[in-house]
Amino acid sequence: MATYVPHYKHDIYVSYAHVDNEPLAGADTRWVTNLITGLKPLLGQKLGRADAYSLWMDNTIRAYEAITRHLLEQVQDSAILLLILSPGYVASEWCCRELSTFVAKVGKEAGRVFVVEREPIERPEALQDILGYKFWVKNEAGNPRTLGVPRTNFEEVVYFQRLDDLASQLVEKLKSLKAQGGTAVVASARLAGTSSSVPRATVFLAEVTDDLQEFRAEVERYLQQQNVRVLPIPSPITKS
């Protein structure tokens, strides 16, 4: 699936603790899965097509598994990190690793970390001052209650209002990143010394006659935008 923002493998990476996606006794639904299932069509509608973007979510059980390089690469190669904040998230070494990996690459002030609050919790330092989308309310006794538990209910209008708000802000950020052409993000990744600065491949582009120089230059620009090294590297022009 193609991405909406250029130079990325995924537009949105969903980071969550698997304990928050376990079904409750007697229920056959999973809270995080329900949230993302409801979010996807909203994103497609606001972007114009269901396949206009790429969203990545790990559906495998990661408990007791070693952190793999493959999954961290998915985090680094995503334009936006969407995390589900909860006590389980804060307690998960894996989730904290995903967050720190992403923030180390793009910076905290980039506005590319979106926080879904599953319930009220004291935020870790990396998430201070970042806008959150509260998917919880307080009941008459003043105690917090997570929306959409044990399952989403169309009578629970506030859940869908907040889901739509989240989708709108995600789309706004995706459009902003796309308008930048991805160049600013790629540059910041290179400055940070991430793997994105390493060419994906090296291609030898043959010399052409004068009438084809424009087409050759166009091909060379495209390859460079895809982080492909082009040879031969032109020699610097010196004054005689």
N, CA, C and O of each residue as an XYZ file, in Angstrom:
960
protein
N       0.839     -1.194      0.000
C       0.000      0.000      0.000
C       0.879      1.251      0.000
O       1.840      1.337      0.765
N       0.556      2.205     -0.844
C       1.325      3.442     -0.921
C       1.060      4.308      0.302
O      -0.005      4.226      0.913
N       2.035      5.134      0.651
C       1.871      6.046      1.765
C       1.414      7.410      1.275
O       1.634      7.771      0.119
N       0.782      8.157      2.153
C       0.327      9.504      1.822
C       1.493     10.489      1.895
O       1.618     11.381      1.056
N       2.338     10.319      2.898
C       3.519     11.175      3.049
C       4.695     10.499      2.358
O       4.985      9.340      2.654
N       5.373     11.175      1.460
C       6.493     10.553      0.745
C       7.655     10.221      1.665
O       7.810     10.803      2.738
N       8.475      9.265      1.215
C       9.704      8.854      1.893
C       9.460      7.980      3.123
O      10.387      7.739      3.897
N       8.239      7.507      3.312
C       7.955      6.672      4.463
C       7.338      5.346      4.043
O       6.711      5.227      2.990
N       7.537      4.359      4.900
C       6.919      3.054      4.688
C       5.499      3.041      5.223
O       4.624      2.373      4.670
N       5.267      3.795      6.321
C       3.941      3.896      6.925
C       3.650      5.351      7.267
O       4.552      6.106      7.630
N       2.395      5.733      7.149
C       1.990      7.070      7.582
C       1.770      7.112      9.088
O       2.146      8.082      9.747
N       1.163      6.062      9.634
C       0.819      6.027     11.053
C       1.253      4.688     11.651
O       0.956      3.624     11.108
N       1.951      4.763     12.762
C       2.344      3.573     13.510
C       1.571      3.584     14.832
O       1.634      4.559     15.580
N       0.851      2.516     15.114
C       0.067      2.420     16.344
C       0.890      1.701     17.403
O       1.277      0.545     17.231
N       1.151      2.405     18.500
C       1.931      1.853     19.606
C       1.000      1.661     20.805
O       0.352      2.610     21.247
N       0.935      0.445     21.328
C       0.004      0.167     22.423
C       0.468     -1.045     23.216
O       1.252     -1.862     22.732
N      -0.027     -1.145     24.434
C       0.257     -2.315     25.268
C      -0.796     -3.381     24.976
O      -1.992     -3.089     24.955
N      -0.362     -4.587     24.757
C      -1.310     -5.645     24.400
C      -2.301     -5.951     25.514
O      -3.382     -6.482     25.256
N      -1.941     -5.621     26.744
C      -2.882     -5.846     27.838
C      -4.131     -4.990     27.661
O      -5.205     -5.359     28.135
N      -4.002     -3.840     26.977
C      -5.152     -2.964     26.751
C      -6.049     -3.463     25.626
O      -7.121     -2.908     25.386
N      -5.613     -4.499     24.947
C      -6.411     -5.039     23.843
C      -6.979     -6.413     24.156
O      -7.539     -7.081     23.287
N      -6.827     -6.824     25.410
C      -7.392     -8.113     25.815
C      -8.896     -7.957     26.057
O      -9.309     -7.010     26.726
N      -9.726     -8.869     25.525
C     -11.176     -8.763     25.743
C     -11.537     -9.047     27.199
O     -10.920     -9.889     27.851
N     -12.534     -8.339     27.692
C     -13.001     -8.575     29.052
C     -13.817     -9.866     29.098
O     -14.260    -10.366     28.064
N     -14.005    -10.387     30.273
C     -14.768    -11.626     30.437
C     -16.184    -11.446     29.897
O     -16.891    -10.511     30.273
N     -16.583    -12.349     29.016
C     -17.918    -12.296     28.440
C     -18.038    -11.395     27.226
O     -19.096    -11.333     26.600
N     -16.943    -10.682     26.881
C     -16.973     -9.797     25.709
C     -16.091    -10.381     24.612
O     -15.088    -11.039     24.891
N     -16.474    -10.135     23.372
C     -15.700    -10.669     22.251
C     -15.013     -9.560     21.463
O     -14.602     -9.769     20.322
N     -14.890     -8.393     22.063
C     -14.284     -7.260     21.370
C     -13.013     -6.818     22.081
O     -12.841     -7.063     23.275
N     -12.140     -6.176     21.352
C     -10.866     -5.698     21.865
C     -10.831     -4.176     21.721
O     -11.138     -3.654     20.650
N     -10.465     -3.463     22.777
C     -10.614     -2.018     22.820
C      -9.744     -1.312     21.784
O     -10.241     -0.453     21.055
N      -8.476     -1.650     21.703
C      -7.583     -0.973     20.751
C      -7.981     -1.311     19.315
O      -8.007     -0.436     18.449
N      -8.288     -2.576     19.070
C      -8.713     -2.980     17.732
C      -9.978     -2.237     17.318
O     -10.091     -1.798     16.174
N     -10.934     -2.092     18.244
C     -12.165     -1.359     17.940
C     -11.872      0.095     17.599
O     -12.456      0.657     16.672
N     -10.964      0.697     18.357
C     -10.613      2.091     18.113
C     -10.033      2.273     16.715
O     -10.445      3.166     15.975
N      -9.087      1.431     16.363
C      -8.429      1.553     15.055
C      -9.390      1.181     13.926
O      -9.349      1.781     12.852
N     -10.250      0.200     14.164
C     -11.253     -0.182     13.164
C     -12.190      0.985     12.874
O     -12.576      1.202     11.726
N     -12.553      1.730     13.904
C     -13.403      2.898     13.703
C     -12.663      4.075     13.101
O     -13.255      4.892     12.396
N     -11.364      4.167     13.378
C     -10.563      5.279     12.881
C     -10.268      5.176     11.383
O     -10.265      6.185     10.678
N     -10.023      3.970     10.905
C      -9.589      3.773      9.519
C     -10.549      4.369      8.482
O     -10.096      5.125      7.622
N     -11.852      4.065      8.523
C     -12.736      4.649      7.506
C     -12.821      6.162      7.591
O     -12.997      6.824      6.568
N     -12.699      6.723      8.787
C     -12.720      8.180      8.930
C     -11.506      8.800      8.237
O     -11.623      9.830      7.572
N     -10.354      8.178      8.394
C      -9.152      8.667      7.719
C      -9.323      8.591      6.201
O      -8.980      9.525      5.476
N      -9.859      7.465      5.737
C     -10.075      7.305      4.299
C     -11.050      8.327      3.745
O     -10.840      8.870      2.661
N     -12.115      8.588      4.487
C     -13.104      9.571      4.028
C     -12.514     10.974      3.962
O     -12.798     11.726      3.030
N     -11.701     11.323      4.938
C     -11.138     12.668      4.988
C      -9.998     12.858      3.992
O      -9.696     13.982      3.591
N      -9.366     11.747      3.592
C      -8.299     11.818      2.596
C      -8.791     11.521      1.185
O      -8.063     11.712      0.210
N     -10.037     11.050      1.084
C     -10.637     10.835     -0.233
C     -10.652      9.405     -0.723
O     -11.413      9.074     -1.631
N      -9.814      8.534     -0.133
C      -9.772      7.130     -0.558
C      -9.394      6.261      0.635
O      -8.638      6.679      1.512
N      -9.926      5.061      0.651
C      -9.614      4.145      1.748
C      -8.156      3.713      1.715
O      -7.569      3.411      2.754
N      -7.568      3.686      0.510
C      -6.176      3.246      0.376
C      -5.217      4.417      0.218
O      -4.116      4.248     -0.308
N      -5.621      5.600      0.666
C      -4.790      6.797      0.491
C      -3.633      6.855      1.482
O      -2.729      7.675      1.326
N      -3.650      6.001      2.490
C      -2.648      6.070      3.542
C      -2.263      4.665      3.992
O      -2.916      3.683      3.638
N      -1.198      4.587      4.776
C      -0.755      3.306      5.335
C      -0.720      3.408      6.856
O      -0.060      4.287      7.410
N      -1.429      2.510      7.524
C      -1.426      2.439      8.984
C      -0.892      1.080      9.391
O      -1.339      0.051      8.884
N       0.070      1.077     10.313
C       0.696     -0.178     10.742
C       0.408     -0.430     12.213
O       0.607      0.437     13.064
N      -0.059     -1.622     12.485
C      -0.359     -2.026     13.862
C       0.082     -3.460     14.052
O      -0.273     -4.332     13.260
N       0.856     -3.712     15.098
C       1.334     -5.046     15.401
C       0.242     -5.828     16.122
O      -0.148     -5.482     17.237
N      -0.242     -6.874     15.481
C      -1.324     -7.656     16.068
C      -0.841     -8.935     16.745
O      -1.648     -9.764     17.165
N       0.474     -9.093     16.849
C       0.999    -10.302     17.472
C       1.258    -10.061     18.947
O       1.434     -8.920     19.375
N       1.281    -11.122     19.716
C       1.553    -11.012     21.150
C       3.057    -10.817     21.347
O       3.863    -11.651     20.935
N       3.419     -9.698     21.984
C       4.824     -9.381     22.140
C       5.331     -9.662     23.554
O       6.519     -9.492     23.829
N       4.454    -10.085     24.439
C       4.885    -10.343     25.808
C       5.997    -11.397     25.822
O       5.910    -12.427     25.153
N       7.040    -11.110     26.602
C       8.175    -12.018     26.791
C       9.012    -12.200     25.520
O       9.915    -13.036     25.496
N       8.732    -11.445     24.486
C       9.542    -11.533     23.278
C      10.606    -10.453     23.296
O      10.392     -9.367     23.834
N      11.746    -10.752     22.710
C      12.807     -9.755     22.610
C      12.396     -8.681     21.606
O      11.694     -8.960     20.634
N      12.841     -7.454     21.852
C      12.569     -6.367     20.907
C      13.357     -6.641     19.646
O      14.575     -6.813     19.689
N      12.671     -6.681     18.537
C      13.332     -7.018     17.290
C      13.659     -5.770     16.492
O      12.967     -4.756     16.584
N      14.714     -5.861     15.716
C      15.128     -4.744     14.876
C      14.052     -4.429     13.841
O      13.851     -3.271     13.474
N      13.365     -5.468     13.378
C      12.322     -5.271     12.362
C      11.239     -4.310     12.844
O      10.856     -3.393     12.117
N      10.741     -4.512     14.073
C       9.668     -3.663     14.572
C      10.148     -2.243     14.849
O       9.411     -1.285     14.618
N      11.357     -2.100     15.333
C      11.886     -0.752     15.557
C      12.066     -0.017     14.231
O      11.934      1.205     14.174
N      12.365     -0.752     13.180
C      12.469     -0.131     11.863
C      11.114      0.371     11.393
O      11.032      1.393     10.712
N      10.041     -0.347     11.756
C       8.703      0.116     11.390
C       8.403      1.448     12.068
O       7.800      2.338     11.468
N       8.831      1.578     13.327
C       8.627      2.823     14.066
C       9.388      3.958     13.405
O       8.832      5.033     13.176
N      10.655      3.725     13.100
C      11.501      4.760     12.512
C      11.054      5.154     11.120
O      11.300      6.276     10.678
N      10.396      4.233     10.424
C       9.993      4.497      9.044
C       8.525      4.901      8.966
O       7.869      4.648      7.956
N       8.002      5.528     10.022
C       6.615      5.992     10.055
C       6.586      7.501     10.250
O       7.430      8.061     10.950
N       5.612      8.155      9.629
C       5.519      9.617      9.707
C       4.928     10.074     11.033
O       5.312     11.121     11.555
N       3.996      9.297     11.583
C       3.292      9.677     12.812
C       3.252      8.488     13.759
O       3.068      7.347     13.335
N       3.426      8.768     15.051
C       3.264      7.746     16.081
C       1.955      8.009     16.809
O       1.774      9.071     17.405
N       1.045      7.049     16.763
C      -0.226      7.119     17.481
C      -0.154      6.130     18.626
O      -0.136      4.920     18.398
N      -0.113      6.628     19.861
C       0.049      5.727     21.000
C      -1.181      5.751     21.904
O      -1.846      6.775     22.058
N      -1.456      4.610     22.487
C      -2.581      4.435     23.401
C      -2.026      4.469     24.818
O      -1.440      3.492     25.286
N      -2.212      5.602     25.504
C      -1.612      5.798     26.819
C      -2.476      5.153     27.909
O      -3.691      5.348     27.956
N      -1.830      4.393     28.768
C      -2.502      3.683     29.864
C      -1.440      3.250     30.863
O      -0.248      3.363     30.577
N      -1.846      2.759     32.027
C      -0.853      2.206     32.952
C      -0.054      1.072     32.309
O       1.141      0.923     32.565
N      -0.719      0.280     31.478
C      -0.032     -0.807     30.789
C       1.032     -0.298     29.837
O       2.092     -0.907     29.688
N       0.742      0.831     29.190
C       1.719      1.403     28.257
C       2.962      1.865     28.999
O       4.086      1.558     28.602
N       2.750      2.609     30.084
C       3.877      3.145     30.852
C       4.715      2.026     31.454
O       5.933      2.158     31.575
N       4.067      0.917     31.835
C       4.771     -0.199     32.462
C       5.484     -1.092     31.447
O       6.293     -1.939     31.826
N       5.184     -0.903     30.149
C       5.753     -1.778     29.127
C       7.105     -1.257     28.640
O       7.195     -0.156     28.096
N       8.127     -2.038     28.835
C       9.463     -1.667     28.338
C       9.434     -1.517     26.816
O      10.070     -0.630     26.247
N       8.683     -2.404     26.180
C       8.596     -2.371     24.718
C       7.980     -1.061     24.239
O       8.525     -0.408     23.349
N       6.850     -0.673     24.824
C       6.171      0.554     24.401
C       7.060      1.777     24.622
O       7.133      2.664     23.771
N       7.724      1.815     25.756
C       8.619      2.938     26.047
C       9.765      2.981     25.048
O      10.238      4.059     24.687
N      10.209      1.824     24.606
C      11.282      1.762     23.604
C      10.789      2.294     22.258
O      11.514      3.011     21.568
N       9.571      1.947     21.892
C       9.010      2.472     20.648
C       8.922      3.995     20.698
O       9.295      4.682     19.748
N       8.425      4.508     21.815
C       8.281      5.955     21.970
C       9.625      6.660     21.925
O       9.786      7.647     21.208
N      10.592      6.161     22.684
C      11.897      6.822     22.727
C      12.598      6.753     21.379
O      13.304      7.687     20.998
N      12.412      5.657     20.654
C      13.021      5.520     19.328
C      12.449      6.551     18.365
O      13.187      7.173     17.602
N      11.139      6.729     18.402
C      10.496      7.676     17.494
C      10.866      9.114     17.850
O      11.212      9.902     16.970
N      10.795      9.457     19.133
C      11.106     10.820     19.563
C      12.566     11.162     19.294
O      12.884     12.297     18.938
N      13.449     10.192     19.462
C      14.867     10.434     19.196
C      15.099     10.779     17.730
O      16.026     11.517     17.396
N      14.259     10.246     16.868
C      14.430     10.510     15.437
C      13.830     11.842     15.016
O      14.481     12.612     14.310
N      12.595     12.130     15.438
C      11.879     13.298     14.903
C      11.877     14.494     15.849
O      11.626     15.620     15.418
N      12.154     14.265     17.140
C      12.103     15.353     18.104
C      10.727     15.480     18.737
O       9.713     15.163     18.116
N      10.704     15.944     19.968
C       9.462     16.053     20.722
C       8.563     17.162     20.191
O       7.340     17.079     20.296
N       9.176     18.209     19.615
C       8.411     19.376     19.190
C       7.874     19.265     17.778
O       7.294     20.224     17.269
N       8.049     18.129     17.132
C       7.637     17.986     15.733
C       6.130     17.865     15.570
O       5.624     18.010     14.457
N       5.399     17.603     16.651
C       3.947     17.465     16.557
C       3.517     16.194     15.859
O       2.433     16.138     15.277
N       4.355     15.173     15.913
C       4.059     13.934     15.191
C       3.763     12.763     16.121
O       3.667     11.617     15.681
N       3.619     13.064     17.421
C       3.183     12.051     18.386
C       1.761     12.394     18.812
O       1.509     13.482     19.331
N       0.834     11.469     18.593
C      -0.571     11.649     18.962
C      -0.890     10.690     20.103
O      -0.606      9.495     20.029
N      -1.483     11.235     21.154
C      -1.735     10.455     22.369
C      -3.228     10.234     22.568
O      -3.992     11.189     22.709
N      -3.636      8.981     22.578
C      -4.999      8.598     22.951
C      -4.968      8.185     24.412
O      -4.317      7.199     24.760
N      -5.652      8.912     25.262
C      -5.686      8.574     26.691
C      -6.815      7.566     26.937
O      -7.995      7.909     26.867
N      -6.439      6.343     27.220
C      -7.442      5.316     27.510
C      -8.040      5.533     28.897
O      -9.188      5.169     29.156
N      -7.257      6.122     29.770
C      -7.692      6.468     31.121
C      -6.716      7.505     31.672
O      -5.609      7.632     31.148
N      -7.091      8.244     32.707
C      -6.176      9.261     33.238
C      -4.960      8.622     33.883
O      -5.071      7.634     34.609
N      -3.794      9.202     33.608
C      -2.548      8.665     34.150
C      -1.495      9.750     34.092
O      -1.521     10.604     33.206
N      -0.577      9.719     35.026
C       0.530     10.670     35.006
C       1.428     10.345     33.817
O       1.855      9.205     33.632
N       1.700     11.352     33.030
C       2.444     11.124     31.795
C       3.947     11.042     32.040
O       4.482     11.717     32.920
N       4.632     10.193     31.238
C       6.095     10.189     31.294
C       6.642     11.487     30.702
O       5.923     12.202     30.004
N       7.877     11.784     30.971
C       8.490     13.038     30.547
C       8.372     13.255     29.046
O       8.127     14.376     28.599
N       8.543     12.201     28.270
C       8.524     12.326     26.811
C       7.176     12.791     26.276
O       7.089     13.259     25.141
N       6.118     12.667     27.085
C       4.775     13.020     26.610
C       4.233     14.281     27.264
O       3.072     14.635     27.060
N       5.058     14.959     28.043
C       4.610     16.201     28.659
C       4.329     17.240     27.583
O       5.054     17.334     26.592
N       3.270     18.019     27.785
C       2.910     19.137     26.892
C       2.444     18.691     25.506
O       2.370     19.516     24.595
N       2.130     17.413     25.327
C       1.584     16.930     24.059
C       0.075     16.770     24.203
O      -0.407     16.163     25.160
N      -0.657     17.314     23.253
C      -2.115     17.248     23.293
C      -2.593     15.803     23.309
O      -2.108     14.971     22.542
N      -3.546     15.511     24.186
C      -4.092     14.173     24.255
C      -5.570     14.143     23.898
O      -6.280     15.135     24.062
N      -6.023     13.002     23.413
C      -7.427     12.803     23.068
C      -8.017     11.872     24.112
O      -7.729     10.676     24.122
N      -8.848     12.428     24.994
C      -9.366     11.687     26.138
C     -10.517     10.774     25.729
O     -11.585     11.238     25.328
N     -10.280      9.472     25.837
C     -11.332      8.501     25.596
C     -11.822      7.953     26.934
O     -12.019      6.749     27.103
N     -12.012      8.871     27.875
C     -12.559      8.547     29.170
C     -13.344      9.753     29.686
O     -13.097     10.896     29.301
N     -14.276      9.463     30.549
C     -15.078     10.506     31.187
C     -15.194     10.154     32.667
O     -14.851      9.046     33.080
N     -15.676     11.095     33.453
C     -15.912     10.831     34.869
C     -17.398     10.584     35.106
O     -18.251     11.297     34.575
N     -17.691      9.580     35.898
C     -19.090      9.277     36.200
C     -19.604     10.219     37.293
O     -18.895     11.133     37.715
N     -20.812      9.996     37.737
C     -21.426     10.880     38.727
C     -20.654     10.915     40.037
O     -20.710     11.902     40.771
N     -19.946      9.855     40.324
C     -19.168      9.793     41.569
C     -17.780     10.412     41.396
O     -16.996     10.470     42.344
N     -17.480     10.880     40.163
C     -16.185     11.490     39.904
C     -15.091     10.507     39.567
O     -13.919     10.877     39.498
N     -15.464      9.247     39.353
C     -14.479      8.225     38.993
C     -14.360      8.117     37.476
O     -15.368      8.214     36.777
N     -13.154      7.919     36.953
C     -12.972      7.826     35.503
C     -13.551      6.538     34.933
O     -13.473      5.477     35.553
N     -14.130      6.648     33.746
C     -14.667      5.483     33.033
C     -14.205      5.545     31.579
O     -14.403      6.549     30.896
N     -13.590      4.463     31.119
C     -13.116      4.407     29.740
C     -14.285      4.259     28.781
O     -15.136      3.387     28.959
N     -14.326      5.119     27.758
C     -15.378      5.030     26.743
C     -15.193      3.771     25.899
O     -14.071      3.328     25.655
N     -16.304      3.211     25.465
C     -16.223      2.045     24.582
C     -15.967      0.739     25.301
O     -15.509     -0.220     24.680
N     -16.247      0.672     26.591
C     -16.074     -0.560     27.360
C     -17.432     -1.051     27.830
O     -18.184     -0.258     28.397
N     -17.789     -2.323     27.627
C     -16.941     -3.367     27.041
C     -16.894     -3.344     25.521
O     -16.061     -4.022     24.919
N     -17.789     -2.563     24.884
C     -17.778     -2.444     23.433
C     -18.317     -1.080     23.052
O     -18.998     -0.429     23.845
N     -18.009     -0.643     21.830
C     -18.521      0.648     21.384
C     -20.035      0.591     21.241
O     -20.602     -0.425     20.839
N     -20.673      1.700     21.576
C     -22.132      1.793     21.558
C     -22.516      3.085     20.859
O     -22.063      4.158     21.258
N     -23.339      3.004     19.831
C     -23.694      4.194     19.062
C     -24.430      5.241     19.902
O     -24.502      6.408     19.516
N     -24.970      4.831     21.036
C     -25.600      5.794     21.927
C     -24.555      6.602     22.696
O     -24.862      7.656     23.252
N     -23.340      6.110     22.723
C     -22.246      6.794     23.400
C     -21.608      7.781     22.412
O     -20.506      7.557     21.912
N     -22.317      8.854     22.152
C     -21.944      9.782     21.082
C     -20.566     10.377     21.298
O     -19.827     10.577     20.334
N     -20.202     10.664     22.538
C     -18.935     11.329     22.819
C     -17.749     10.512     22.306
O     -16.744     11.079     21.876
N     -17.863      9.182     22.351
C     -16.791      8.315     21.836
C     -16.529      8.609     20.368
O     -15.380      8.781     19.962
N     -17.584      8.665     19.577
C     -17.438      8.871     18.141
C     -17.064     10.306     17.806
O     -16.406     10.550     16.795
N     -17.470     11.256     18.634
C     -17.054     12.639     18.431
C     -15.547     12.769     18.621
O     -14.873     13.444     17.843
N     -15.033     12.135     19.636
C     -13.603     12.217     19.896
C     -12.804     11.416     18.871
O     -11.677     11.777     18.534
N     -13.386     10.340     18.384
C     -12.737      9.571     17.324
C     -12.638     10.410     16.052
O     -11.621     10.378     15.360
N     -13.693     11.156     15.750
C     -13.679     12.017     14.572
C     -12.676     13.165     14.738
O     -11.993     13.536     13.784
N     -12.589     13.726     15.954
C     -11.596     14.767     16.224
C     -10.183     14.242     16.002
O      -9.344     14.919     15.407
N      -9.929     13.031     16.486
C      -8.618     12.416     16.318
C      -8.297     12.228     14.838
O      -7.195     12.545     14.389
N      -9.270     11.709     14.081
C      -9.063     11.500     12.650
C      -8.783     12.819     11.933
O      -7.913     12.883     11.065
N      -9.511     13.857     12.290
C      -9.333     15.163     11.644
C      -7.934     15.711     11.881
O      -7.304     16.226     10.958
N      -7.440     15.603     13.121
C      -6.117     16.127     13.427
C      -5.003     15.286     12.799
O      -3.973     15.823     12.393
N      -5.207     13.993     12.723
C      -4.238     13.134     12.045
C      -4.136     13.502     10.567
O      -3.040     13.611     10.019
N      -5.281     13.691      9.935
C      -5.298     14.048      8.518
C      -4.654     15.413      8.292
O      -3.915     15.607      7.327
N      -4.937     16.350      9.181
C      -4.327     17.680      9.055
C      -2.806     17.585      9.112
O      -2.109     18.259      8.353
N      -2.290     16.744     10.016
C      -0.842     16.587     10.126
C      -0.273     15.871      8.912
O       0.791     16.244      8.419
N      -0.959     14.858      8.427
C      -0.494     14.153      7.239
C      -0.414     15.092      6.038
O       0.545     15.046      5.268
N      -1.419     15.937      5.887
C      -1.414     16.891      4.774
C      -0.266     17.884      4.909
O       0.362     18.263      3.920
N      -0.001     18.297      6.138
C       1.099     19.229      6.377
C       2.433     18.596      6.018
O       3.274     19.233      5.384
N       2.630     17.347      6.419
C       3.876     16.653      6.102
C       4.014     16.403      4.605
O       5.106     16.495      4.045
N       2.899     16.089      3.972
C       2.953     15.866      2.524
C       3.276     17.159      1.786
O       4.012     17.150      0.799
N       2.720     18.275      2.268
C       2.987     19.566      1.631
C       4.469     19.922      1.712
O       4.998     20.615      0.843
N       5.129     19.444      2.757
C       6.564     19.668      2.892
C       7.356     18.774      1.953
O       8.565     18.940      1.789
N       6.664     17.828      1.342
C       7.340     16.911      0.434
C       8.200     15.889      1.129
O       8.936     15.138      0.489
N       8.103     15.864      2.463
C       8.910     14.914      3.218
C      10.362     15.322      3.338
O      11.129     14.655      4.033
N      10.766     16.409      2.673
C      12.180     16.777      2.638
C      12.699     17.195      3.999
O      13.813     16.834      4.379
N      11.890     17.961      4.744
C      12.356     18.417      6.048
C      12.538     17.242      6.993
O      13.456     17.231      7.812
N      11.655     16.244      6.876
C      11.732     15.086      7.766
C      12.949     14.239      7.439
O      13.646     13.764      8.336
N      13.200     14.052      6.150
C      14.356     13.271      5.744
C      15.633     13.958      6.190
O      16.572     13.301      6.640
N      15.673     15.287      6.065
C      16.858     16.032      6.478
C      17.110     15.881      7.967
O      18.252     15.695      8.388
N      16.034     15.960      8.783
C      16.205     15.824     10.224
C      16.671     14.422     10.590
O      17.449     14.244     11.528
N      16.196     13.431      9.848
C      16.622     12.056     10.112
C      18.108     11.899      9.815
O      18.824     11.216     10.546
N      18.566     12.530      8.746
C      19.978     12.439      8.404
C      20.839     13.133      9.452
O      21.904     12.635      9.817
N      20.374     14.290      9.936
C      21.119     15.004     10.964
C      21.190     14.198     12.246
O      22.167     14.277     12.990
N      20.147     13.424     12.498
C      20.106     12.606     13.710
C      20.958     11.355     13.583
O      21.168     10.641     14.563
N      21.457     11.083     12.363
C      22.319      9.929     12.156
C      21.580      8.623     12.151
O      22.157      7.595     12.505
N      20.297      8.622     11.753
C      19.518      7.388     11.725
C      19.826      6.615     10.476
O      20.574      7.061      9.606
N      19.216      5.411     10.404
C      19.437      4.548      9.255
C      18.896      5.144      7.983
O      19.266      4.697      6.897
N      17.997      6.180      8.075
C      17.443      6.788      6.879
C      18.511      7.492      6.067
O      18.315      7.734      4.876
N      19.675      7.837      6.701
C      20.732      8.518      5.982
C      21.549      7.548      5.144
O      22.342      7.975      4.305
N      21.371      6.269      5.355
C      22.086      5.268      4.585
C      21.319      4.979      3.309
O      20.135      4.646      3.371
N      21.969      5.100      2.138
C      21.260      4.860      0.874
C      20.623      3.477      0.834
O      21.217      2.494      1.275
N      19.410      3.417      0.301
C      18.720      2.146      0.169
C      19.391      1.261     -0.857
O      19.360      0.035     -0.753
N      20.013      1.907     -1.877
C      20.674      1.173     -2.952
C      21.569      2.140     -3.710
O      21.504      3.352     -3.505
N      22.400      1.599     -4.582
C      23.258      2.405     -5.452
C      22.951      2.046     -6.893
O      22.903      0.869     -7.252
N      22.744      3.061     -7.716
C      22.396      2.847     -9.120
C      23.380      3.597    -10.008
O      23.693      4.760     -9.751
N      23.865      2.936    -11.047
C      24.712      3.605    -12.033
C      23.812      4.126    -13.151
O      23.124      3.359    -13.824
N      23.832      5.445    -13.332
C      22.997      6.083    -14.349
C      23.889      6.506    -15.499
O      24.741      7.381    -15.350
N      23.686      5.877    -16.650
C      24.561      6.104    -17.801
C      24.459      7.527    -18.325
O      23.422      8.177    -18.197
N      25.552      8.002    -18.918
C      25.538      9.304    -19.564
C      24.678      9.232    -20.824
O      24.539      8.176    -21.441
N      24.109     10.371    -21.189
C      23.218     10.419    -22.358
C      23.615     11.586    -23.244
O      24.427     12.430    -22.866
N      23.028     11.614    -24.424
C      23.278     12.722    -25.338
C      22.580     13.973    -24.846
O      21.727     13.898    -23.961
N      22.927     15.128    -25.405
C      22.406     16.408    -24.929
C      20.889     16.475    -24.966
O      20.282     17.088    -24.088
N      20.261     15.858    -25.962
C      18.812     15.958    -26.082
C      18.079     15.150    -25.012
O      16.868     15.297    -24.850
N      18.810     14.289    -24.272
C      18.185     13.470    -23.220
C      18.627     13.885    -21.818
O      18.249     13.246    -20.836
N      19.422     14.946    -21.717
C      19.928     15.372    -20.422
C      18.807     15.725    -19.442
O      18.888     15.409    -18.255
N      17.753     16.385    -19.952
C      16.651     16.782    -19.081
C      15.955     15.561    -18.484
O      15.600     15.544    -17.306
N      15.767     14.531    -19.331
C      15.112     13.315    -18.846
C      16.010     12.583    -17.841
O      15.526     12.029    -16.854
N      17.322     12.588    -18.104
C      18.249     11.938    -17.188
C      18.233     12.634    -15.828
O      18.245     11.976    -14.788
N      18.206     13.971    -15.843
C      18.174     14.735    -14.603
C      16.910     14.452    -13.813
O      16.938     14.399    -12.583
N      15.795     14.270    -14.521
C      14.530     13.976    -13.855
C      14.590     12.613    -13.165
O      14.123     12.458    -12.037
N      15.171     11.628    -13.857
C      15.312     10.298    -13.270
C      16.244     10.344    -12.061
O      15.988      9.697    -11.046
N      17.335     11.119    -12.180
C      18.285     11.225    -11.078
C      17.641     11.854     -9.847
O      17.872     11.399     -8.727
N      16.832     12.901    -10.043
C      16.152     13.544     -8.915
C      15.200     12.582     -8.233
O      15.123     12.535     -7.006
N      14.474     11.813     -9.035
C      13.518     10.859     -8.460
C      14.244      9.815     -7.607
O      13.805      9.498     -6.502
N      15.349      9.285     -8.120
C      16.096      8.270     -7.378
C      16.648      8.837     -6.067
O      16.625      8.165     -5.036
N      17.139     10.059     -6.114
C      17.679     10.680     -4.904
C      16.588     10.905     -3.863
O      16.831     10.769     -2.664
N      15.376     11.253     -4.324
C      14.258     11.429     -3.409
C      13.891     10.122     -2.721
O      13.362     10.121     -1.610
N      14.176      9.007     -3.392
C      13.902      7.690     -2.811
C      15.090      7.167     -2.005
O      15.139      5.988     -1.654
N      16.050      8.055     -1.712
C      17.232      7.711     -0.936
C      18.091      6.650     -1.633
O      18.644      5.755     -0.994
N      18.188      6.777     -2.966
C      19.030      5.898     -3.764
C      20.252      6.684     -4.230
O      20.116      7.760     -4.814
N      21.420      6.160     -3.978
C      22.661      6.823     -4.398
C      22.849      6.645     -5.889
O      22.717      5.536     -6.406
N      23.159      7.731     -6.586
C      23.305      7.703     -8.044
C      24.763      7.904     -8.408
O      25.400      8.851     -7.948
N      25.283      7.023     -9.224
C      26.636      7.125     -9.758
C      26.567      7.287    -11.292
O      25.617      6.805    -11.909
N      27.550      7.951    -11.914
C      28.709      8.566    -11.277
C      28.366      9.899    -10.643
O      27.467     10.602    -11.105
N      29.099     10.255     -9.557
C      28.917     11.545     -8.923
C      29.631     12.589     -9.756
O      30.828     12.447    -10.004
N      28.941     13.642    -10.203
C      29.574     14.625    -11.068
C      30.731     15.330    -10.370
O      30.666     15.624     -9.176
N      31.788     15.595    -11.132
C      32.942     16.306    -10.590
C      32.604     17.765    -10.405
O      31.833     18.317    -11.191
N      33.162     18.418     -9.378
C      32.905     19.839     -9.189
C      33.459     20.649    -10.335
O      34.520     20.339    -10.878
N      32.725     21.704    -10.706
C      33.142     22.571    -11.804
C      34.129     23.593    -11.275
O      33.848     24.275    -10.290
N      35.254     23.704    -11.902
C      36.266     24.694    -11.492
C      36.457     25.712    -12.572
O      36.310     25.427    -13.760
N      36.790     26.919    -12.137
C      37.038     27.997    -13.100
C      38.436     27.851    -13.681
O      39.393     27.544    -12.971
N      38.534     28.075    -14.973
C      39.848     27.976    -15.625
C      40.612     29.266    -15.468
O      41.739     29.379    -15.949
